[in-house]
């Protein structure tokens, strides 16, 4: 088996870990067990080695425990849902996903749970209640909008699979910003740190560009490290694989190109931050804290791959030649 060492991705932001990380690890397992989200022993092992809690503890390093738990459980719910959509039950059937999502929105709007509800719906109901105990209803509406975009992205990706559509690179990048789930996770920066981001700031061009660039950085990093997994399951929704197929280049060359795109986007974001607008002392302070939250997410996501086993592939991959990806 040939080994290709992944280029060292550029990440200039400091990595911090929340002081409640050990407590969070215990809670994370208890929560998925409580809502019966671990379907079997193999998925239990997969969940444990994924270490989602570690990603969250680094992404929100200064928040209090209850906020940290809520953030962890939202990410866990989204990741489990994404994995659920990869199962044969949903393969080539986007209409089943749409039906499930319709029920999710009923619950997010306060609908009562019934005996017909799935474990995902029960867990979502718990998340809604706990989130609203801490966050405002106004903020929660913004959060639900971004969650809706994530769910819509999942449907679009499933529709592509069902129709055999291989999106072009530009179309994929737009879709990836939805399916990566970073919209709701960025909203949780405000929730976890008790910030108040008014509509004026949300609509600011700088603010929108900052979120778009950081979203790209995280999703492209993910696509690089998840390449072996996507190859294994035959999912072409990966920037590395799309470049390889559309440009008819080697996998090694495609990984190098995406790595260069990632590093360039980091540098562009840093350059953007040098143009941060002056909006008045109060807004400037909130924006500065939000930018630190973005930095924490990028740094935590980057470091998480050194500890997580979520994207490990134990079986050989046949690509004309077997290729093992190794982080530098």
C-alpha positions as CSV (number, residue, x, y, z in Angstrom):
1,X,0.0,0.0,0.0
2,X,1.4,3.4,-1.0
3,X,1.3,6.2,1.6
4,X,0.6,9.8,0.8
5,X,1.4,12.3,3.6
6,X,-1.2,15.0,3.8
7,X,0.2,18.5,3.5
8,X,0.3,20.3,6.8
9,X,-2.7,22.6,6.8
10,X,-2.2,26.2,7.9
11,X,-3.8,27.0,11.2
12,X,-2.4,30.1,13.0
13,X,-5.1,30.2,15.8
14,X,-4.4,29.1,19.3
15,X,-6.0,26.0,20.7
16,X,-7.7,26.0,24.1
17,X,-9.7,23.3,25.8
18,X,-12.7,23.9,28.1
19,X,-12.1,23.1,31.8
20,X,-15.3,20.9,31.8
21,X,-14.0,18.6,29.1
22,X,-13.9,15.5,31.4
23,X,-17.5,16.1,32.7
24,X,-18.6,16.7,29.1
25,X,-17.2,13.3,28.0
26,X,-19.3,11.6,30.6
27,X,-22.4,13.6,29.7
28,X,-22.0,13.0,26.0
29,X,-22.3,9.2,26.4
30,X,-25.1,9.4,28.9
31,X,-27.2,11.6,26.5
32,X,-26.9,9.3,23.5
33,X,-27.7,6.3,25.6
34,X,-30.7,8.1,27.1
35,X,-32.2,8.7,23.7
36,X,-31.3,5.4,22.2
37,X,-29.2,6.9,19.5
38,X,-26.6,4.1,19.5
39,X,-28.0,1.5,17.3
40,X,-25.6,-1.3,18.1
41,X,-22.2,-2.2,19.7
42,X,-20.2,-1.2,16.6
43,X,-21.8,2.2,16.5
44,X,-21.1,2.6,20.2
45,X,-17.4,1.9,19.5
46,X,-17.5,4.3,16.6
47,X,-19.1,7.0,18.7
48,X,-16.5,6.6,21.5
49,X,-13.5,6.9,19.2
50,X,-15.1,9.8,17.3
51,X,-14.7,12.0,20.5
52,X,-17.2,14.6,19.4
53,X,-17.0,16.1,23.0
54,X,-13.4,17.0,22.4
55,X,-14.2,19.0,19.3
56,X,-16.9,20.9,21.2
57,X,-14.7,21.5,24.3
58,X,-12.1,23.2,22.0
59,X,-14.7,25.1,20.0
60,X,-16.3,26.8,23.0
61,X,-13.3,26.9,25.4
62,X,-14.6,29.5,27.8
63,X,-18.3,28.8,28.2
64,X,-20.1,27.3,31.2
65,X,-21.0,23.6,31.6
66,X,-24.7,23.6,30.7
67,X,-24.1,25.7,27.6
68,X,-21.3,23.3,26.6
69,X,-23.6,20.3,27.1
70,X,-26.2,21.8,24.8
71,X,-23.7,22.6,22.1
72,X,-22.3,19.1,22.3
73,X,-25.7,17.5,22.0
74,X,-26.6,19.6,19.0
75,X,-23.5,18.6,17.1
76,X,-24.0,15.0,18.2
77,X,-27.6,15.1,16.9
78,X,-26.5,16.5,13.6
79,X,-23.7,14.0,13.1
80,X,-25.8,11.1,14.0
81,X,-28.5,12.3,11.6
82,X,-25.9,12.7,8.8
83,X,-24.7,9.1,9.5
84,X,-28.4,7.9,9.5
85,X,-28.9,9.3,6.0
86,X,-26.0,7.2,4.8
87,X,-27.8,4.0,5.7
88,X,-29.6,1.8,3.1
89,X,-33.0,2.9,4.6
90,X,-32.6,6.4,3.0
91,X,-30.5,5.5,0.0
92,X,-32.0,7.2,-3.1
93,X,-35.1,8.2,-1.2
94,X,-34.9,12.0,-0.4
95,X,-38.6,12.1,0.1
96,X,-38.2,10.0,3.3
97,X,-35.7,12.6,4.6
98,X,-38.1,15.4,3.7
99,X,-40.9,13.7,5.7
100,X,-38.6,13.3,8.7
101,X,-37.6,16.9,8.5
102,X,-41.2,18.1,8.4
103,X,-41.7,16.4,11.8
104,X,-38.5,18.0,13.1
105,X,-39.9,21.5,12.3
106,X,-43.1,20.7,14.1
107,X,-41.1,19.8,17.2
108,X,-38.9,22.9,16.9
109,X,-42.1,25.0,16.8
110,X,-43.3,23.4,20.0
111,X,-45.3,20.3,18.9
112,X,-45.9,17.7,21.6
113,X,-44.1,14.3,21.3
114,X,-46.1,11.2,20.3
115,X,-45.5,7.5,20.6
116,X,-44.8,7.4,16.8
117,X,-41.8,9.7,17.1
118,X,-38.3,8.5,16.4
119,X,-35.4,8.7,18.8
120,X,-34.1,11.6,16.7
121,X,-37.4,13.5,17.3
122,X,-37.3,12.7,21.1
123,X,-33.7,13.9,21.3
124,X,-34.6,17.0,19.3
125,X,-37.4,17.8,21.7
126,X,-35.0,17.6,24.6
127,X,-32.6,19.9,22.8
128,X,-35.2,22.5,22.1
129,X,-36.3,22.7,25.7
130,X,-32.8,22.9,27.1
131,X,-31.7,25.5,24.6
132,X,-34.7,27.8,25.3
133,X,-34.0,27.5,29.0
134,X,-30.8,29.4,28.4
135,X,-31.1,31.2,25.1
136,X,-33.7,33.8,24.0
137,X,-36.6,32.9,21.7
138,X,-35.4,35.6,19.3
139,X,-31.9,34.0,19.1
140,X,-33.5,30.5,18.8
141,X,-35.4,31.7,15.7
142,X,-32.0,32.6,14.1
143,X,-30.7,29.2,15.1
144,X,-33.6,27.3,13.7
145,X,-33.1,29.2,10.3
146,X,-29.6,27.9,10.1
147,X,-30.6,24.4,11.2
148,X,-33.2,24.5,8.4
149,X,-30.5,25.3,5.9
150,X,-28.5,22.3,7.2
151,X,-31.5,20.0,6.8
152,X,-32.3,21.4,3.3
153,X,-28.7,20.7,2.3
154,X,-29.1,17.1,3.4
155,X,-32.2,16.7,1.2
156,X,-30.4,18.3,-1.8
157,X,-27.4,15.9,-1.3
158,X,-29.8,12.9,-1.1
159,X,-31.5,14.1,-4.2
160,X,-28.2,14.3,-6.1
161,X,-27.5,10.7,-5.1
162,X,-30.9,9.5,-6.2
163,X,-30.6,11.2,-9.6
164,X,-26.9,10.3,-10.0
165,X,-26.0,14.0,-10.2
166,X,-22.3,14.9,-9.7
167,X,-22.3,18.6,-8.9
168,X,-19.7,20.9,-10.4
169,X,-17.1,22.3,-7.9
170,X,-18.7,25.7,-7.5
171,X,-22.2,24.3,-6.9
172,X,-20.7,21.8,-4.4
173,X,-18.9,24.5,-2.4
174,X,-22.2,26.3,-1.9
175,X,-24.0,23.1,-0.9
176,X,-21.1,22.1,1.4
177,X,-21.6,25.3,3.4
178,X,-25.0,23.9,4.2
179,X,-24.4,20.2,4.8
180,X,-21.3,20.9,6.9
181,X,-23.7,22.2,9.6
182,X,-21.5,25.1,10.5
183,X,-24.4,27.6,10.4
184,X,-26.1,26.4,13.6
185,X,-22.7,25.7,15.2
186,X,-21.6,29.3,14.6
187,X,-24.9,30.5,16.1
188,X,-23.9,28.6,19.2
189,X,-20.9,30.9,19.6
190,X,-23.4,33.6,20.5
191,X,-25.4,31.1,22.8
192,X,-22.4,29.7,24.6
193,X,-20.7,33.0,25.2
194,X,-23.8,35.0,25.9
195,X,-23.2,37.5,23.1
196,X,-25.9,39.7,21.6
197,X,-25.5,39.9,17.8
198,X,-28.1,42.3,16.5
199,X,-29.7,42.2,13.1
200,X,-27.6,45.1,12.0
201,X,-24.4,43.1,12.6
202,X,-25.8,39.9,11.1
203,X,-26.5,41.8,7.9
204,X,-23.1,43.5,7.8
205,X,-21.0,42.5,4.8
206,X,-17.9,41.8,6.9
207,X,-19.8,39.5,9.2
208,X,-21.3,37.5,6.4
209,X,-17.9,37.1,4.7
210,X,-16.3,36.1,8.0
211,X,-18.8,33.3,8.4
212,X,-18.6,32.2,4.8
213,X,-14.8,32.0,4.8
214,X,-14.6,30.2,8.2
215,X,-17.3,27.8,7.0
216,X,-15.2,27.0,3.8
217,X,-12.0,26.5,5.9
218,X,-13.7,24.0,8.2
219,X,-15.5,22.1,5.5
220,X,-12.5,21.9,3.2
221,X,-10.4,20.6,6.0
222,X,-13.1,18.0,6.7
223,X,-13.2,16.9,3.1
224,X,-9.4,16.3,3.1
225,X,-9.4,14.1,6.1
226,X,-12.7,12.3,5.3
227,X,-11.5,11.4,1.8
228,X,-10.8,7.7,2.7
229,X,-14.2,7.3,4.3
230,X,-16.0,8.8,1.4
231,X,-14.1,6.5,-1.0
232,X,-15.1,3.5,1.1
233,X,-18.8,4.3,1.0
234,X,-18.7,5.5,-2.6
235,X,-20.0,9.1,-1.8
236,X,-18.7,11.6,-4.4
237,X,-19.9,14.6,-2.3
238,X,-16.3,15.5,-1.3
239,X,-14.3,18.4,-2.7
240,X,-11.2,16.3,-3.2
241,X,-13.1,13.6,-5.1
242,X,-15.0,16.1,-7.2
243,X,-11.7,17.8,-8.3
244,X,-10.2,14.4,-9.0
245,X,-13.2,13.5,-11.2
246,X,-13.9,16.8,-13.0
247,X,-10.3,17.6,-13.7
248,X,-9.2,14.0,-14.2
249,X,-6.2,14.3,-11.9
250,X,-4.7,11.9,-9.4
251,X,-6.0,11.7,-5.9
252,X,-2.7,13.0,-4.6
253,X,-2.9,16.0,-6.8
254,X,-6.5,16.7,-5.8
255,X,-5.7,16.6,-2.1
256,X,-2.8,19.0,-2.7
257,X,-5.1,21.4,-4.6
258,X,-7.8,21.4,-1.8
259,X,-5.0,21.9,0.8
260,X,-3.8,24.9,-1.1
261,X,-7.4,26.3,-1.3
262,X,-7.8,25.8,2.5
263,X,-4.6,27.6,3.3
264,X,-5.4,30.5,0.9
265,X,-8.8,30.9,2.5
266,X,-7.3,31.1,6.0
267,X,-5.0,33.9,4.8
268,X,-7.9,35.7,3.1
269,X,-9.9,35.5,6.3
270,X,-7.0,37.0,8.3
271,X,-6.7,39.7,5.7
272,X,-10.5,40.4,6.0
273,X,-10.1,40.7,9.8
274,X,-7.7,43.6,9.2
275,X,-10.7,45.5,7.8
276,X,-13.0,44.9,10.7
277,X,-15.6,47.8,10.7
278,X,-16.1,50.2,13.6
279,X,-19.8,50.0,14.6
280,X,-19.7,51.6,18.0
281,X,-18.0,50.3,21.2
282,X,-20.8,47.9,22.2
283,X,-21.0,46.2,18.8
284,X,-17.3,46.3,18.4
285,X,-16.8,44.3,21.6
286,X,-19.4,41.7,20.6
287,X,-17.9,41.3,17.2
288,X,-14.4,40.9,18.7
289,X,-15.6,38.1,21.0
290,X,-17.4,36.5,18.0
291,X,-14.2,36.5,15.9
292,X,-12.4,34.8,18.8
293,X,-15.2,32.2,18.7
294,X,-14.6,31.6,15.0
295,X,-10.9,31.2,15.7
296,X,-11.6,28.7,18.4
297,X,-13.8,26.6,16.0
298,X,-11.2,26.6,13.3
299,X,-8.4,25.6,15.7
300,X,-10.4,23.0,17.5
301,X,-11.6,21.4,14.3
302,X,-8.0,21.3,13.0
303,X,-6.6,19.7,16.2
304,X,-9.5,17.3,16.6
305,X,-8.4,15.1,13.7
306,X,-5.3,14.1,15.6
307,X,-7.5,12.6,18.3
308,X,-10.6,11.5,16.6
309,X,-11.1,8.1,14.9
310,X,-14.3,9.2,13.1
311,X,-12.6,9.1,9.7
312,X,-10.5,6.0,10.1
313,X,-10.8,3.4,7.4
314,X,-9.6,-0.1,8.3
315,X,-10.3,-1.8,5.0
316,X,-8.1,-1.4,1.9
317,X,-9.2,1.0,-0.7
318,X,-8.7,0.0,-4.3
319,X,-8.0,3.0,-6.6
320,X,-5.9,1.3,-9.2
321,X,-3.5,1.4,-6.4
322,X,-4.1,1.4,-2.6
323,X,-3.6,4.7,-0.9
324,X,-3.3,5.3,2.8
325,X,-3.6,9.0,3.9
326,X,-1.2,10.0,6.7
327,X,-1.3,13.3,8.5
328,X,2.1,15.1,8.5
